Amino acid sequence: MFRLAVGQVDAGLDPAARMDWLAQILPSLDADLLVLPELFATGYNVGDALKSRGEATDGVSAIAIGDLAQEFDIAIHYGYVEAADGVLFNSAQCISPAGQVLGRHRKLMIPPGFEAEYFATGSETQTFEYRGVRFGMLICYDVEFPEAARRVAAQGVDVILVPTALGADWGWVAQTMVPTRGFENGVYLAYANSAGVENGMAFLGESFVGSPDGEVLVRAGGAAQVIVAQIDPERVKKAQKRLPYLREFQRLAL
């Protein structure tokens, strides 16, 4: 069984303290892959600091996280501010224990609020395979669009990784909407949120891993913590055979 971990960080930590927290949790973490929240490396509600914290895909955060991935033999998927082509993207990438970037994603949908002041939109979805499991990637608001989740699921993934920065007043999204995205596509879904308060913004927490048949396998509370679930690709096959939503969707070419 593949062991998938979700790290729910305290949003109030600065970038250096976030890396310290990561280094502290990894020695005792028995998992193949860890997914961290949206803009984990930089902070989310930090205003113009987003500009100065932007970096290339192989920047300081990638180096630090790559070193930790290698030391503890775990793939790490994390959010960061990507600076490229003179603009900023709300991005995420996954680094293997060998230091290889397994996959990258730029946020497709920018929600109402401050993000539009800083970030350009992405336009593509990628998948990657790691230790026998195929992953797709979205970020936060992306997964609230059924079309985006289906687009990724239709690429043959077993798991969709979703770093997020969901506010405390959006409980229904984490509790009902997002688990439904896994069920309606017959895939696992890992939703990695922050917890606590960052510069006046309160985060919900409640990160979770959902199964292909709608069961929430494990869910965090409202504080910083790490949760782990087992992933079985055979369960994906069974769910998609029982409810062939994807097959019918592709047949109709919607």
C-alpha positions in Angstrom: 0.0 0.0 0.0 1.1 3.5 -0.8 1.1 5.8 2.3 0.0 9.4 1.6 0.5 12.1 4.2 -1.1 15.5 4.5 0.8 18.2 6.5 -1.5 20.9 8.0 0.8 23.7 9.0 0.3 26.6 11.4 -0.4 29.5 9.1 1.1 32.0 11.5 4.7 30.6 11.0 7.1 32.6 8.8 8.9 30.9 5.9 11.9 29.9 8.0 9.8 28.5 10.8 7.7 26.5 8.2 10.9 24.8 7.0 11.8 24.1 10.6 8.4 22.6 11.3 8.8 20.4 8.2 12.2 19.2 9.3 10.7 18.3 12.7 7.8 16.2 11.5 9.7 14.2 8.8 11.9 11.9 11.1 8.8 10.2 12.6 6.7 10.2 9.4 6.1 6.9 7.8 4.9 7.8 4.3 5.8 7.7 0.6 4.6 11.2 -0.2 3.7 14.3 1.8 1.4 17.0 0.4 1.6 20.5 2.0 -0.7 23.5 1.8 -1.1 26.3 -0.8 1.9 28.7 -0.7 3.4 26.7 2.1 6.9 28.0 1.4 6.0 31.7 1.5 2.8 32.1 3.5 -0.5 33.0 1.9 -2.0 36.2 3.5 1.3 38.1 3.5 0.5 41.0 1.1 3.4 42.5 -0.9 5.8 40.0 0.6 4.5 37.6 -2.0 6.5 39.6 -4.6 9.8 39.4 -2.8 9.3 35.7 -1.9 8.8 34.7 -5.6 11.4 32.2 -6.9 12.2 30.0 -9.8 11.2 26.4 -9.8 14.7 25.5 -8.7 15.0 28.3 -6.1 15.9 28.2 -2.4 12.7 26.5 -1.3 13.1 23.8 -3.9 16.7 23.2 -2.7 15.7 23.0 0.9 12.7 20.8 0.4 14.7 18.6 -2.0 17.4 18.1 0.6 14.7 17.0 3.2 13.1 14.7 0.6 16.4 13.0 0.0 17.3 12.7 3.7 14.0 11.2 4.7 13.3 9.2 1.5 9.9 10.9 0.9 8.4 12.8 -2.0 7.2 16.3 -0.9 4.5 18.3 -2.7 4.3 21.9 -1.7 3.0 25.3 -2.7 5.1 28.4 -3.4 5.2 31.6 -5.3 6.8 31.0 -8.7 8.5 33.9 -10.5 8.7 33.3 -14.2 8.6 35.4 -17.4 8.2 38.6 -15.4 5.1 37.5 -13.6 4.1 35.5 -10.5 2.2 32.2 -10.3 0.5 30.5 -7.4 2.3 27.2 -8.0 3.0 23.8 -6.5 5.5 21.1 -7.3 6.5 17.7 -6.1 10.1 16.8 -5.5 11.2 13.1 -5.2 13.9 11.7 -2.8 16.2 11.7 -5.8 15.8 15.5 -6.2 13.7 15.2 -9.3 10.7 17.4 -9.9 8.0 14.9 -10.5 5.3 17.4 -11.5 4.4 21.1 -11.4 1.1 23.0 -11.4 0.2 26.6 -11.8 -3.2 27.6 -10.3 -5.8 27.7 -13.0 -8.5 29.7 -11.3 -8.0 32.9 -9.3 -10.7 33.5 -6.7 -12.2 36.8 -5.8 -9.9 38.8 -3.5 -6.3 39.8 -3.3 -4.8 36.9 -5.4 -5.7 38.7 -8.7 -3.4 41.6 -7.7 -0.4 39.3 -7.7 -0.9 36.1 -9.7 -1.2 35.2 -13.4 -3.2 32.1 -14.2 -2.0 28.8 -15.3 -3.4 26.9 -18.3 -2.3 23.3 -18.1 -2.7 20.2 -15.9 0.0 17.7 -15.4 0.2 14.2 -14.0 3.1 12.1 -12.7 3.7 8.6 -11.5 5.5 7.8 -8.3 5.9 4.3 -6.7 3.2 2.8 -8.7 0.5 5.5 -8.1 -0.5 8.2 -10.7 -1.1 11.7 -9.4 -2.8 14.8 -10.7 -2.6 18.3 -9.3 -4.9 21.2 -8.7 -4.7 24.1 -6.2 -7.5 25.3 -3.9 -10.2 27.1 -6.0 -9.4 24.9 -9.0 -11.0 21.9 -7.4 -14.2 23.8 -6.7 -14.9 23.6 -10.5 -16.2 20.1 -11.4 -14.8 20.6 -14.9 -11.2 21.0 -13.6 -11.3 17.9 -11.4 -12.8 15.9 -14.2 -10.2 17.1 -16.6 -7.5 15.9 -14.3 -9.2 12.6 -13.5 -9.7 11.9 -17.1 -6.0 11.8 -17.5 -6.0 8.4 -15.7 -4.9 9.5 -12.2 -5.4 7.6 -8.9 -5.1 10.6 -6.7 -5.6 14.4 -7.1 -3.4 16.5 -4.8 -4.9 19.8 -3.7 -3.0 22.2 -1.6 -5.4 24.9 -0.3 -5.7 28.0 1.8 -9.3 27.7 2.8 -10.7 30.3 5.2 -12.5 29.3 8.4 -15.8 30.5 7.1 -15.9 28.0 4.2 -16.5 24.7 6.1 -19.0 23.4 3.6 -16.4 23.4 0.9 -14.0 21.1 2.8 -16.7 19.0 4.4 -19.0 18.4 1.4 -18.0 19.9 -1.9 -14.4 18.7 -2.2 -15.0 15.1 -1.0 -17.7 14.9 -3.7 -15.0 15.7 -6.4 -13.3 12.4 -5.5 -16.6 10.4 -5.5 -17.8 11.8 -8.8 -14.5 10.9 -10.5 -13.7 7.7 -8.7 -10.3 8.9 -7.4 -8.6 9.6 -4.1 -8.3 13.3 -3.2 -5.8 14.8 -0.8 -6.8 18.3 0.5 -4.0 20.0 2.4 -5.0 23.2 4.2 -3.4 25.5 6.8 -4.6 26.0 10.3 -4.6 28.9 12.8 -4.4 32.6 11.9 -2.1 34.5 9.5 -2.2 38.3 9.6 -5.8 38.4 10.7 -7.0 35.6 8.3 -8.3 32.5 10.1 -7.9 29.1 8.3 -10.3 26.2 8.6 -7.8 23.4 8.9 -9.8 20.1 8.3 -7.4 18.8 5.8 -8.4 15.3 4.6 -7.9 12.3 2.3 -11.0 11.1 0.6 -11.5 7.8 -1.1 -12.8 7.0 -4.7 -16.2 6.0 -3.3 -16.8 9.1 -1.2 -15.4 8.0 2.2 -13.3 10.4 4.1 -10.5 8.2 5.2 -8.8 10.6 7.6 -9.5 14.2 8.5 -7.5 16.7 10.5 -8.9 19.1 13.1 -8.4 22.8 13.5 -4.8 22.8 14.6 -1.5 22.0 13.0 -1.0 18.2 12.5 -0.1 15.5 10.0 -2.5 12.8 8.8 -1.8 9.7 6.8 -3.9 7.4 4.7 -3.3 4.3 2.6 -3.8 4.5 -1.2 -4.8 1.4 -3.2 -5.1 1.9 -7.0 -7.3 -1.2 -7.2 -9.9 0.7 -5.2 -9.9 3.3 -8.0 -10.5 0.7 -10.6 -13.4 -0.8 -8.6 -15.0 2.6 -8.0 -14.8 3.6 -11.6 -16.2 0.2 -12.8 -19.1 0.5 -10.4 -19.9 4.1 -11.4 -18.4 4.7 -14.9 -18.8 8.5 -14.8 -15.5 9.1 -16.5 -16.1 6.6 -19.3 -19.4 8.1 -20.1 -18.0 11.6 -20.0 -15.3 10.7 -22.5 -17.7 8.9 -24.8 -19.9 12.0 -25.0 -16.8 14.2 -25.5 -18.3 16.9 -23.3 
